[in-house]
């Protein structure tokens, strides 16, 4: 066997149809395109689904399904990913910092997948936990707060933040007042000195 003796298997290739070689061949004259019209012309073609201008089938039929916006704001978190969190409190903020969820996520659900190797407390009201995930977290020494406890924790955190802000404001006002008093005392001292010199 040599390269110049190789040929395709019989019946595997087909020669191109030769049209326009007389009417006796069956493919002469109009060459199989028929008489006149768009389809008989060179380059004349119709896009698939075109129905002559009337409303085509794909547009007559109703649309199926839709993309829910809720899916863009919710995420599923595996129990194994809780090991990436810094500290022992799992909140949406701590999950974002750990790179587990993206910035636009507003709600998350923890699913059982992988082992929890650290004590983690789920205290965010926007984080749901499946039964299996709860057992896995509690087995590792962590705990999952119920909805009521989460709400109470949220209120407590908000109150603490408010109190902290109030204290900071008070301190700032005190600092400003003491600064004003010092300035007034300095001005008074200079005035007395000028009078004595006079």
Backbone bond lengths (Angstrom), bond angles and torsions (degrees), N, CA, C in turn:
res aa  C-N    CA-C-N  psi(-1)  N-CA   C-N-CA  omega(-1)  CA-C   N-CA-C  phi
1 X - - - 1.470 - - 1.529 109.67 -
2 X 1.340 115.59 133.31 1.463 121.18 178.00 1.532 109.41 -130.21
3 X 1.324 116.27 158.92 1.468 120.60 -177.87 1.528 111.96 -58.98
4 X 1.343 117.05 -36.50 1.473 119.42 -177.65 1.528 113.10 -76.70
5 X 1.325 116.43 -6.48 1.474 118.55 178.53 1.534 111.81 -103.65
6 X 1.363 116.17 -6.55 1.469 119.59 -179.98 1.524 110.88 -72.61
7 X 1.305 116.74 142.49 1.475 121.60 177.61 1.530 108.53 -147.66
8 X 1.346 117.88 155.58 1.469 120.24 -179.66 1.520 111.45 -62.09
9 X 1.341 115.64 154.63 1.466 120.09 178.35 1.523 109.54 -63.68
10 X 1.307 116.34 148.72 1.465 121.13 -177.04 1.544 110.36 -63.67
11 X 1.328 115.67 128.54 1.468 121.28 179.26 1.521 114.27 89.57
12 X 1.342 117.50 -8.15 1.470 119.91 -178.33 1.527 112.16 -80.25
13 X 1.312 117.55 -23.13 1.469 121.05 178.22 1.518 109.70 -120.19
14 X 1.330 114.09 151.40 1.465 119.42 -178.35 1.520 108.38 -131.36
15 X 1.320 117.54 133.51 1.465 120.03 -179.35 1.522 110.09 -74.80
16 X 1.344 116.36 149.99 1.452 122.59 -178.35 1.530 109.82 -64.98
17 X 1.344 115.64 142.24 1.472 119.73 178.96 1.530 109.43 -69.29
18 X 1.342 116.62 128.09 1.470 121.53 178.42 1.523 108.10 -95.24
19 X 1.346 115.30 111.07 1.472 120.04 -177.49 1.524 110.07 -103.02
20 X 1.333 115.31 165.24 1.471 120.15 177.60 1.515 113.18 71.76
21 X 1.342 116.58 31.87 1.461 120.14 -179.14 1.534 110.29 -116.97
22 X 1.336 115.57 39.60 1.475 119.44 177.52 1.516 112.14 100.88
23 X 1.362 115.51 147.18 1.465 120.37 -176.25 1.526 112.68 -69.77
24 X 1.308 116.48 -19.37 1.467 120.22 -179.54 1.520 112.26 -66.16
25 X 1.328 115.80 -25.52 1.471 119.16 -179.10 1.525 111.90 -77.08
26 X 1.326 116.37 -19.05 1.466 120.56 -176.53 1.520 112.57 91.10
27 X 1.344 116.81 -10.88 1.469 120.84 179.65 1.527 110.99 -125.04
28 X 1.332 117.14 31.74 1.465 121.24 178.29 1.520 110.45 -96.53
29 X 1.321 116.38 -174.47 1.465 123.83 178.91 1.536 113.10 52.83
30 X 1.335 119.29 -92.68 1.479 121.19 -176.44 1.533 112.19 -83.57
31 X 1.310 117.33 -4.36 1.467 123.01 174.62 1.526 113.68 57.29
32 X 1.319 117.89 30.87 1.460 121.68 176.02 1.519 114.71 84.73
33 X 1.354 118.62 3.13 1.473 120.25 -178.45 1.523 112.19 -95.87
34 X 1.307 118.88 -8.38 1.472 121.07 -179.82 1.518 111.76 82.10
35 X 1.347 115.54 -177.43 1.469 120.85 -176.70 1.523 112.59 -89.54
36 X 1.302 116.47 127.12 1.470 124.49 172.41 1.544 113.99 48.41
37 X 1.320 114.83 -171.51 1.470 120.66 178.28 1.519 113.97 85.53
38 X 1.319 114.01 168.08 1.470 120.88 -176.31 1.526 112.47 -59.56
39 X 1.318 117.07 -39.98 1.463 120.40 -176.09 1.526 113.32 -71.91
40 X 1.306 117.30 -18.88 1.469 119.43 -179.30 1.522 111.59 -87.48
41 X 1.336 116.73 -13.47 1.467 120.88 -176.86 1.534 111.29 -84.23
42 X 1.320 114.43 158.38 1.458 120.13 176.40 1.530 109.01 -70.36
43 X 1.323 116.03 129.43 1.470 119.97 179.95 1.510 113.86 79.68
44 X 1.331 117.74 0.42 1.463 120.96 -178.82 1.512 110.71 -81.87
45 X 1.314 117.30 117.55 1.463 120.48 178.65 1.528 109.41 -148.33
46 X 1.310 116.82 159.59 1.463 122.80 -179.96 1.521 107.74 -120.73
47 X 1.319 116.42 135.35 1.469 119.15 -177.48 1.528 110.36 -67.09
48 X 1.318 117.75 147.12 1.469 120.85 -179.57 1.530 111.25 -58.84
49 X 1.328 116.51 135.08 1.461 120.69 179.17 1.513 113.90 92.27
50 X 1.347 118.03 -8.05 1.474 120.70 179.72 1.522 109.59 -73.69
51 X 1.345 115.85 132.57 1.464 120.72 -176.19 1.526 112.05 -121.65
52 X 1.332 115.55 38.60 1.466 119.48 174.75 1.508 114.40 77.78
53 X 1.304 118.53 13.51 1.463 120.71 178.83 1.516 113.04 109.73
54 X 1.341 116.71 -21.91 1.470 117.76 177.30 1.529 109.61 -74.57
55 X 1.328 115.96 164.89 1.469 120.52 -177.22 1.531 109.90 -61.40
56 X 1.339 118.14 116.09 1.469 119.95 -176.40 1.532 112.29 -70.39
57 X 1.324 114.99 161.53 1.459 121.74 -174.67 1.530 112.46 -56.61
58 X 1.340 116.90 -43.30 1.469 119.84 -176.65 1.528 112.68 -65.46
59 X 1.342 116.89 -19.67 1.465 120.40 176.99 1.528 112.03 -97.38
60 X 1.333 116.24 -20.46 1.474 120.19 178.48 1.529 111.23 -76.31
61 X 1.324 115.92 -32.40 1.466 120.22 -177.87 1.532 110.51 -77.71
62 X 1.343 118.17 147.31 1.475 119.95 -179.50 1.523 111.98 -70.05
63 X 1.321 115.91 155.90 1.464 121.15 177.03 1.526 109.05 -71.48
64 X 1.322 115.75 152.05 1.464 120.37 -177.56 1.520 109.68 -113.94
65 X 1.328 116.38 122.72 1.466 121.13 174.68 1.519 113.62 71.43
66 X 1.338 116.42 178.96 1.458 122.94 178.49 1.528 109.07 -159.03
67 X 1.319 116.22 166.67 1.468 121.31 178.13 1.521 108.64 -97.30
68 X 1.311 116.70 117.88 1.461 121.05 -178.32 1.526 110.80 -74.30
69 X 1.339 116.31 136.92 1.466 121.25 178.06 1.531 111.08 -73.97
70 X 1.337 115.36 -24.82 1.468 119.74 -178.72 1.531 109.89 -61.56
71 X 1.349 115.61 -36.72 1.462 120.70 -179.11 1.514 113.13 -61.51
72 X 1.342 117.04 -25.43 1.465 120.45 -179.87 1.526 111.86 -76.49
73 X 1.345 115.80 -20.31 1.469 119.94 -175.49 1.527 113.14 -108.64
74 X 1.347 117.25 -2.50 1.464 120.54 179.64 1.527 110.24 -115.00
75 X 1.317 115.84 153.28 1.470 119.74 -179.17 1.519 110.23 -144.37
76 X 1.332 114.73 152.04 1.462 121.23 174.67 1.528 108.05 -102.69
77 X 1.314 115.55 130.20 1.469 121.12 -178.87 1.524 108.64 -115.46
78 X 1.334 116.97 129.99 1.463 121.10 178.40 1.532 109.34 -81.10
79 X 1.331 115.81 148.76 1.472 120.01 -179.15 1.534 111.50 -60.51
80 X 1.328 117.35 -32.67 1.472 121.28 179.89 1.529 111.31 -63.94
81 X 1.338 116.89 -27.50 1.467 120.96 -178.10 1.531 112.56 -75.52
82 X 1.335 116.84 -13.99 1.468 120.38 177.82 1.526 111.43 -67.25
83 X 1.341 116.77 -20.24 1.467 121.12 179.06 1.530 112.05 -68.86
84 X 1.341 116.95 -17.88 1.471 121.03 -178.62 1.526 112.40 -80.08
85 X 1.334 116.74 -16.41 1.466 121.05 -174.68 1.528 110.90 -70.49
86 X 1.343 115.43 139.24 1.467 120.41 174.10 1.524 108.13 -83.50
87 X 1.297 117.60 134.93 1.461 121.20 -178.08 1.522 110.81 84.42
88 X 1.340 115.26 -170.97 1.464 119.14 -175.87 1.530 113.24 -113.82
89 X 1.333 117.13 6.90 1.464 120.98 -179.63 1.526 110.33 -109.37
90 X 1.339 116.00 124.98 1.470 120.67 -179.80 1.524 109.42 -100.38
91 X 1.324 115.93 107.78 1.467 122.43 175.20 1.520 107.96 -125.59
92 X 1.329 116.56 171.00 1.468 119.53 178.18 1.525 110.21 -60.38
93 X 1.329 115.85 -37.87 1.466 120.81 -179.39 1.528 111.33 -64.36
94 X 1.345 116.56 -44.74 1.474 119.98 -179.60 1.530 111.24 -67.74
95 X 1.347 116.59 -33.67 1.471 120.41 177.13 1.526 110.83 -67.75
96 X 1.349 115.96 -36.65 1.472 120.35 177.53 1.527 110.20 -65.79
97 X 1.331 116.09 -45.39 1.470 120.81 -179.65 1.522 111.54 -61.09
98 X 1.337 116.18 -34.68 1.472 121.04 -179.80 1.530 111.96 -79.35
99 X 1.344 116.76 -6.92 1.467 121.08 179.36 1.515 113.64 77.93
100 X 1.336 115.91 19.33 1.471 120.29 -179.31 1.530 110.72 -81.16
101 X 1.341 116.45 -38.54 1.473 121.12 177.89 1.523 109.36 -125.25
102 X 1.339 116.32 160.53 1.462 120.74 -179.77 1.529 110.76 -86.80
103 X 1.323 116.18 172.75 1.470 121.83 -173.31 1.522 113.45 -67.64
104 X 1.350 117.49 -28.21 1.472 119.84 -175.26 1.534 113.58 -84.42
105 X 1.328 117.80 -1.95 1.470 120.95 -177.68 1.531 110.48 -75.13
106 X 1.346 115.78 128.68 1.473 121.55 -179.05 1.541 111.67 -107.57
107 X 1.341 116.43 -23.93 1.470 120.54 179.89 1.528 109.02 -138.79
108 X 1.324 116.22 149.05 1.472 120.49 179.56 1.523 110.29 -140.26
109 X 1.332 114.82 156.47 1.465 120.51 177.06 1.524 108.25 -132.30
110 X 1.324 115.72 128.76 1.468 120.37 -178.94 1.523 108.80 -91.59
111 X 1.356 114.81 123.54 1.464 121.88 -178.53 1.532 109.35 -109.50
112 X 1.330 116.14 151.66 1.468 120.79 178.47 1.522 110.12 -75.91
113 X 1.323 115.86 108.84 1.463 122.08 177.09 1.527 107.82 -161.21
114 X 1.301 116.49 101.00 1.458 120.51 -177.71 1.522 111.03 98.25
115 X 1.325 115.03 173.30 1.467 121.64 -173.77 1.524 111.37 -100.94
116 X 1.336 116.13 139.41 1.471 121.40 174.40 1.525 107.45 -91.33
117 X 1.346 116.59 122.79 1.464 120.31 -174.49 1.529 113.41 -108.26
118 X 1.337 117.04 7.23 1.461 119.99 179.96 1.521 110.82 -142.70
119 X 1.325 116.72 160.82 1.468 120.97 178.09 1.525 108.79 -74.74
120 X 1.304 115.52 122.19 1.468 120.44 -179.13 1.522 109.21 -130.25
121 X 1.325 116.01 135.14 1.468 121.01 176.51 1.523 108.92 -108.80
122 X 1.325 116.30 121.98 1.471 121.30 177.58 1.520 107.06 -93.31
123 X 1.342 115.77 106.49 1.467 119.26 -175.76 1.527 113.14 -123.97
124 X 1.326 116.80 2.97 1.469 120.16 179.15 1.520 110.10 -83.98
125 X 1.336 116.48 131.34 1.473 121.65 -178.41 1.530 111.94 -67.40
126 X 1.345 116.53 -20.99 1.467 121.37 -178.25 1.532 113.05 -91.43
127 X 1.329 116.84 6.40 1.473 120.51 178.66 1.525 109.15 -112.93
128 X 1.339 115.65 118.77 1.470 121.19 176.57 1.527 108.62 -95.92
129 X 1.319 116.55 155.94 1.472 121.34 -178.03 1.523 109.23 -134.03
130 X 1.336 116.85 132.68 1.466 120.18 177.33 1.532 109.38 -76.44
131 X 1.325 115.64 165.18 1.467 121.13 -177.53 1.534 111.24 -59.64
132 X 1.341 116.36 -47.00 1.467 121.40 -179.47 1.518 112.04 -63.80
133 X 1.346 116.39 -40.36 1.467 121.02 179.78 1.522 110.70 -65.92
134 X 1.345 116.30 -39.35 1.471 121.30 178.19 1.539 110.47 -59.59
135 X 1.338 115.70 -46.00 1.469 120.77 -179.88 1.525 111.05 -61.52
136 X 1.350 115.46 -41.46 1.464 120.86 -179.29 1.528 111.20 -65.09
137 X 1.344 116.56 -41.44 1.474 121.55 179.86 1.528 110.39 -66.35
138 X 1.337 116.22 -44.78 1.468 120.80 -179.10 1.531 111.74 -67.72
139 X 1.330 116.30 -31.94 1.470 121.67 177.89 1.532 110.38 -65.20
140 X 1.342 115.67 -34.19 1.467 120.60 179.88 1.528 112.14 -80.98
141 X 1.350 116.58 -0.13 1.470 120.54 178.64 1.514 114.07 98.86
142 X 1.326 116.91 0.88 1.463 120.92 178.65 1.514 111.32 -86.94
143 X 1.338 115.82 -176.13 1.465 118.88 177.09 1.527 110.72 -147.37
144 X 1.323 114.56 154.36 1.464 121.72 179.45 1.517 107.45 -118.28
145 X 1.337 116.62 117.78 1.461 120.60 179.54 1.519 109.88 -77.45
146 X 1.333 116.92 140.46 1.461 121.15 177.43 1.522 109.65 -73.55
147 X 1.343 115.34 172.32 1.466 121.08 -175.76 1.526 112.28 -56.32
148 X 1.353 116.45 -43.56 1.467 120.46 -178.33 1.529 110.60 -65.53
149 X 1.334 114.75 -44.14 1.470 119.88 179.79 1.527 110.48 -64.23
150 X 1.349 115.53 -39.18 1.467 120.39 178.48 1.524 110.76 -62.81
151 X 1.350 115.85 -42.57 1.471 120.85 179.40 1.526 110.22 -62.05
152 X 1.342 116.01 -44.54 1.468 121.12 179.55 1.525 110.62 -62.14
153 X 1.340 115.21 -41.14 1.467 121.34 179.32 1.525 110.46 -63.27
154 X 1.346 115.57 -40.19 1.464 121.39 -179.46 1.529 110.33 -64.52
155 X 1.341 115.55 -44.23 1.472 121.50 179.16 1.528 109.87 -62.47
156 X 1.349 115.54 -43.44 1.466 121.60 -179.73 1.533 110.71 -61.94
157 X 1.341 115.82 -44.74 1.470 121.10 179.60 1.521 110.63 -61.82
158 X 1.346 115.89 -44.05 1.468 121.15 179.62 1.527 110.57 -62.29
159 X 1.349 116.20 -41.64 1.470 121.42 179.42 1.526 110.58 -64.08
160 X 1.342 115.97 -41.83 1.468 120.91 178.85 1.526 111.30 -62.30
161 X 1.335 115.33 -41.96 1.470 120.57 179.32 1.530 110.21 -63.29
162 X 1.349 115.33 -42.29 1.464 121.53 -179.54 1.531 110.34 -62.69
163 X 1.335 114.78 -45.43 1.466 121.60 -179.86 1.523 110.81 -62.32
164 X 1.329 115.63 -42.53 1.464 122.04 179.93 1.532 110.42 -61.75
165 X 1.342 115.12 -44.59 1.468 120.92 179.86 1.528 110.62 -62.70
166 X 1.356 115.89 -39.11 1.473 121.52 -179.73 1.533 110.27 -63.72
167 X 1.345 115.73 -44.67 1.471 121.45 179.98 1.525 110.49 -62.79
168 X 1.338 116.38 -43.49 1.469 121.19 179.66 1.528 111.15 -61.79
169 X 1.353 115.33 -40.79 1.466 121.05 179.69 1.531 110.34 -63.96
170 X 1.349 115.47 -43.49 1.465 122.10 -179.87 1.529 110.23 -61.02
171 X 1.353 115.09 -45.80 1.468 120.63 -179.90 1.525 111.39 -62.03
172 X 1.347 115.01 -40.10 1.466 120.11 179.88 1.530 110.30 -64.54
173 X 1.350 115.99 -41.90 1.474 120.73 178.73 1.530 110.95 -64.42
174 X 1.347 115.92 -41.99 1.466 121.30 177.96 1.525 110.88 -59.59
175 X 1.347 114.43 -45.38 1.463 120.61 -179.87 1.521 111.43 -61.09
176 X 1.340 115.70 -42.44 1.465 120.98 -179.80 1.528 110.35 -65.25
177 X 1.362 116.71 -40.87 1.468 122.56 -179.15 1.526 110.61 -64.10
178 X 1.344 115.57 -47.50 1.468 120.32 -179.14 1.527 110.64 -63.14
179 X 1.325 116.05 -34.43 1.469 120.98 177.29 1.517 111.06 -65.44
180 X 1.346 116.36 -41.80 1.472 121.62 178.47 1.526 110.77 -64.25
181 X 1.349 116.18 -43.70 1.469 121.11 179.66 1.527 111.10 -60.89
182 X 1.335 115.11 -42.38 1.469 120.09 179.92 1.525 110.34 -63.44
183 X 1.337 115.92 -41.02 1.466 120.90 -179.80 1.526 110.34 -64.88
184 X 1.356 116.59 -42.26 1.464 121.29 179.46 1.527 110.85 -63.85
185 X 1.337 115.53 -41.99 1.467 120.58 179.57 1.524 110.56 -62.33
186 X 1.326 115.68 -40.50 1.467 121.32 -179.76 1.523 110.45 -64.54
187 X 1.343 115.86 -42.97 1.471 121.10 179.56 1.524 109.89 -64.74
188 X 1.370 115.64 -42.26 1.476 120.57 178.68 1.519 111.62 -61.43
189 X 1.325 116.98 -42.09 1.464 122.38 179.73 1.515 111.58 -63.10
190 X 1.333 116.39 -40.82 1.465 121.17 179.95 1.529 110.22 -65.72
191 X 1.353 116.33 -40.56 1.473 121.56 -179.29 1.529 110.33 -62.40
192 X 1.357 116.33 -45.33 1.469 121.28 178.84 1.528 111.02 -60.68
193 X 1.330 115.63 -41.61 1.471 121.37 -178.95 1.527 110.17 -62.92
194 X 1.343 115.62 -42.57 1.470 120.71 179.90 1.534 110.74 -63.60
195 X 1.356 116.85 -39.87 1.466 121.47 -179.86 1.532 110.57 -65.50
196 X 1.328 115.69 -41.91 1.469 120.74 179.18 1.526 111.29 -63.26
197 X 1.338 115.37 -41.35 1.464 120.59 179.41 1.528 110.87 -63.69
198 X 1.351 115.21 -37.09 1.464 120.25 -179.53 1.529 109.37 -68.74
